[in-house]
Amino acid sequence: MALAVGGGEGRYYRPAAFGGFSFFPPVIKALLISNGLMWVLFGVLLPAFKFGNVPIFVIFREYLELWPLGTNFWPWQLLTYMFLHGGFWHIFFNMLMLWMFGMELEYTWGSMKFLTYYLLCGVGAGVANLLVAPLLGQVAPTVGASGAVFGILIAFGMLWPDRPIYVYFLLPIRAKYFIAASIAIELFTGITGSSDGVAHVAHLGGAAVGFLYIMAERRSGALRRFMGSLGLPRRSGRAGDWRGEGTDIREARFYDIGGPPRKEKRDEQEVTQEVIDAILDKISTGGYQSLSEDEKRILNEASRKIH
């Protein structure tokens, strides 16, 4: 399925291959590279080698794929299965969706929070598949980042529900409706026990973990605002509603690790929380592409240097 993500207020944005943004945040870059290398290794290189009469990649996949409980299952598989894929189109669409919907999330949240969220959704998808899929008669090893990617889709839809998404680059649909339709399809095919070889339960599990994570963040933000209204001490950070603005100021500290600061307009202006807030608000309304080069640089430095 071909997709494009629009900017705020109905503006149209069409990513062009991997050049849609001038900078890849570190986690997105690392995930694209690692998944790509694993696919080349297991899908192209290792199948040519054998140990006795057994292809070497088969031996590796017995330990790295997510196997059902009691059948070659090992705990680390809840992480490793996310970096294996069944074929070219499987990894292509997963990485495409990760790039298109994950870039803005990492820029908004920061790298550490984005990575934590991605891995939680992936592990949650694996756990759901282990526990629920056998009840539906779906017992087979699972591979792919689809569960984590569905968590990314849920986050995007909840943070920017009215952002237009262009299906096949032509048909506009708001993010909240696109995500809802995707979940409904997964739910129907999962319950009916589709034999298409797709781990629909894992997709739903990743989406459910993402939803719960965001709802917990919202409740936490509401509690901080309530405590602030009472004059009670609370963590410093954004007090706005949770559209990605719930990031604590301590999650977005800036460190100059690349040499002396550049001599620009910001020399006399300290990068304060208010500056970061303004950039995040601008992203939520107009998308990342609406930022100026100076604003992009501030956000890029933040995503790279978050602890």
C-alpha positions in Angstrom: 0.0 0.0 0.0 1.4 3.4 -1.0 1.0 6.2 1.5 2.0 9.8 2.0 1.6 12.0 5.0 0.2 15.4 4.6 1.1 18.5 6.6 -1.2 20.5 8.8 -4.3 22.3 7.6 -4.7 19.9 4.7 -1.3 20.7 3.1 0.1 17.9 1.0 3.5 16.4 1.6 4.9 13.6 -0.5 8.1 11.9 0.7 10.6 11.2 -2.0 12.4 7.9 -1.4 14.7 8.4 1.5 15.4 12.0 0.7 12.1 13.4 2.1 14.0 14.8 5.1 17.4 16.2 5.1 18.3 14.4 8.3 17.6 10.9 9.7 17.3 10.9 13.5 19.6 8.3 15.1 17.1 5.6 16.1 15.3 5.6 12.8 18.6 5.4 11.0 19.9 2.6 13.2 16.6 0.6 12.8 16.6 0.9 9.0 20.3 -0.1 8.8 20.1 -3.0 11.2 16.9 -4.5 9.7 18.3 -4.1 6.2 21.6 -5.8 7.2 19.7 -8.7 8.8 17.6 -9.2 5.7 20.7 -9.3 3.5 22.4 -11.7 5.8 19.6 -14.2 6.3 17.8 -13.6 3.0 20.7 -13.4 0.6 24.1 -14.5 2.0 23.5 -17.3 4.5 21.2 -19.4 2.3 24.1 -20.2 0.1 26.0 -22.0 2.9 25.2 -25.3 4.6 26.3 -27.2 7.7 26.1 -30.8 6.5 22.8 -30.9 4.7 21.2 -28.1 6.7 21.3 -24.5 5.5 23.1 -22.4 8.1 20.4 -19.7 8.1 17.9 -22.3 9.3 20.0 -23.1 12.3 20.2 -19.4 13.2 16.6 -18.7 12.7 15.6 -21.5 15.1 17.2 -19.4 17.8 16.2 -15.9 16.6 12.6 -16.3 15.4 9.8 -16.0 17.9 8.7 -19.6 18.4 5.6 -20.7 20.3 6.0 -21.5 24.0 7.5 -24.9 24.5 8.8 -25.2 21.0 12.3 -23.8 20.6 11.3 -20.7 22.6 13.9 -18.6 24.2 13.2 -15.3 26.0 15.6 -13.2 23.8 13.5 -14.1 20.8 11.0 -11.4 21.9 13.7 -8.9 20.7 15.4 -10.7 17.9 12.3 -11.6 16.0 11.7 -7.9 15.2 14.8 -7.8 13.1 14.0 -10.8 10.9 11.6 -10.7 7.9 10.1 -13.2 5.6 10.8 -11.6 2.3 11.7 -8.4 0.5 8.2 -6.9 0.5 7.7 -7.7 4.1 10.7 -5.7 5.2 10.1 -3.0 2.5 6.7 -2.1 3.8 7.6 -2.3 7.4 10.6 0.0 7.0 8.6 2.3 4.8 5.9 2.7 7.4 8.6 3.1 10.1 10.3 5.9 8.2 7.1 7.7 7.2 5.4 7.7 10.6 8.4 7.3 12.9 10.5 10.2 11.8 8.2 12.9 13.2 7.7 10.9 16.4 11.4 10.7 17.1 11.9 14.4 16.4 9.0 15.2 18.7 9.8 12.8 21.6 13.5 12.5 21.4 15.5 9.4 20.6 15.5 7.6 23.9 11.8 7.8 24.4 11.1 6.8 20.8 13.4 3.8 21.1 11.8 2.7 24.4 8.4 3.0 22.9 9.3 1.1 19.8 10.9 -1.8 21.7 8.0 -2.0 24.2 5.5 -2.2 21.4 7.6 -4.9 19.7 8.0 -7.0 22.8 4.3 -6.5 23.7 3.3 -7.7 20.2 5.5 -10.8 20.7 3.9 -11.6 24.1 0.4 -11.2 22.7 1.3 -13.5 19.9 2.7 -16.1 22.3 -0.4 -16.0 24.6 -3.3 -15.4 22.2 -2.4 -16.9 18.8 -2.4 -20.5 20.0 -6.0 -20.0 21.3 -7.0 -19.2 17.7 -5.1 -22.1 16.3 -2.3 -20.0 14.9 0.9 -21.8 16.0 4.0 -21.0 14.0 7.3 -19.0 14.4 6.9 -15.3 14.0 9.2 -12.7 12.4 9.0 -9.0 11.5 8.8 -5.5 13.0 5.1 -5.2 12.1 4.0 -5.2 15.8 6.3 -2.4 16.7 5.3 -0.5 13.5 1.6 -0.8 14.5 2.6 0.8 17.8 4.1 3.7 15.8 0.9 4.0 13.7 -1.2 4.2 16.9 1.0 6.9 18.3 0.9 9.0 15.1 -2.8 8.7 14.9 -3.3 9.8 18.6 -0.8 12.6 18.4 -1.9 14.0 15.1 -5.4 12.6 14.5 -6.4 15.1 11.8 -3.2 14.9 9.8 -4.1 13.8 6.2 -2.7 10.6 4.9 -2.7 10.0 1.2 -3.4 6.4 0.2 -1.6 5.6 -3.1 -0.6 9.3 -3.0 -4.1 10.2 -4.2 -6.9 9.4 -1.7 -6.8 11.7 1.4 -7.9 10.2 4.7 -7.4 11.6 8.2 -4.9 9.7 10.3 -7.4 8.8 13.0 -9.7 7.1 10.4 -6.8 5.4 8.6 -5.5 3.9 11.9 -9.0 2.9 13.0 -9.6 1.1 9.7 -6.3 -0.6 9.9 -7.0 -1.9 13.4 -10.5 -3.0 12.4 -9.1 -5.0 9.5 -6.5 -6.6 11.8 -9.1 -7.4 14.4 -11.4 -9.0 11.9 -8.7 -11.1 10.2 -7.3 -12.1 13.6 -10.6 -13.3 15.1 -11.7 -15.1 12.0 -8.4 -17.0 11.9 -7.2 -15.9 8.5 -4.7 -18.3 6.9 -2.8 -15.7 5.0 0.4 -16.3 7.1 0.3 -12.9 8.7 0.6 -12.5 12.5 -2.5 -10.3 13.0 -2.5 -11.0 16.8 1.0 -9.5 17.0 -0.1 -6.4 15.1 -3.0 -5.9 17.5 -0.7 -6.6 20.5 1.8 -3.9 19.4 -1.1 -1.4 18.8 -2.6 -2.2 22.2 0.7 -1.6 24.0 1.2 1.6 22.2 -2.4 2.8 23.1 -1.9 1.9 26.8 1.5 3.7 26.8 0.0 6.9 25.4 -3.0 6.8 27.7 -0.7 6.4 30.7 1.3 9.4 29.5 -1.9 11.4 29.2 -3.0 10.5 32.7 0.5 11.4 34.1 0.3 14.8 32.4 -3.2 15.4 33.8 -1.9 14.6 37.3 1.1 17.0 36.9 -1.3 19.8 35.9 -3.6 19.1 38.8 -0.7 19.1 41.2 0.5 22.4 39.7 -3.0 23.9 40.2 -2.7 23.1 43.9 0.7 24.6 44.1 2.3 21.3 44.8 5.8 20.5 43.5 5.9 18.6 40.2 8.4 17.6 37.6 9.5 20.4 35.4 8.3 20.0 31.8 5.5 20.8 29.5 2.1 21.2 31.1 0.2 21.2 27.9 -2.1 18.4 26.7 -0.4 15.3 25.5 0.2 15.5 21.8 3.9 14.7 22.2 4.2 17.8 24.4 4.4 15.7 27.6 8.2 15.4 27.2 10.0 16.3 30.4 12.6 19.0 30.0 15.1 16.5 31.5 14.5 14.3 28.5 15.6 17.0 26.1 18.8 18.5 27.4 21.3 19.9 25.0 25.0 19.0 25.0 27.6 20.4 22.7 29.5 17.3 21.7 30.5 18.5 18.3 32.9 21.4 19.0 32.3 25.1 19.7 28.8 26.4 19.1 28.1 27.9 15.7 28.1 31.7 15.4 24.5 32.4 14.4 21.4 34.3 15.4 21.1 32.1 18.5 24.4 33.1 20.0 22.7 35.5 22.4 19.6 33.4 22.9 19.7 30.4 25.2 17.7 27.5 23.9 15.0 27.5 26.6 12.1 25.2 27.2 9.8 27.9 25.6 11.8 27.7 22.4 11.4 23.9 22.3 7.7 24.2 23.1 7.2 26.5 20.2 8.9 24.1 17.8 6.9 21.2 19.0 3.6 23.2 18.7 4.6 24.1 15.1 5.2 20.5 14.3 1.8 19.4 15.7 0.0 21.9 13.5 2.1 22.1 10.3 4.4 19.0 10.3 8.1 18.8 10.4 8.5 20.2 6.9 7.0 23.5 8.2 10.1 24.2 10.3 12.8 26.7 9.4 16.4 25.4 9.0 17.3 26.9 12.4 14.4 25.2 14.1 15.2 21.9 12.4 18.8 22.2 13.6 17.6 22.7 17.2 15.3 19.7 17.0 17.9 17.5 15.3 20.5 18.3 18.0 18.0 17.5 20.7 17.1 14.1 19.1 20.8 13.2 18.8 21.8 14.3 22.3 19.0 13.2 24.5 20.0 11.0 27.4 
